[in-house]
């Protein structure tokens, strides 16, 4: 029997989305501890939302974020490289343009 047309569809969250959210939550927790903040939520009060943060803490936070993004990029590039190699082995042409359309092509 078919479901009614106006029935609400349930969307299933992908495992990739769940793992990304867990990773983001862990990074937010790390930033909160690193910056000695009670919370990263907006509390709509200047005395609670604005903090004096030393530049070395900001530098460490930026370095940590860069390294995490770099590692993820290497992992993604590895997966893309494997699929490109499989296409070449099957005598299909591998793409020469970046997968992200926002990246410039040269």
Secondary structure, DSSP 4 states (H G I P E B T S, - for coil): -PPPTTSPPPPPPPHHHHHHHHHHHHHHHHHHHHTT-S-SS--S-HHHH-----HHHHHHHHHHHHHHHHHHHHHHHHHHHHHHHHHHHTTPPPP-S-SSTTSPP-
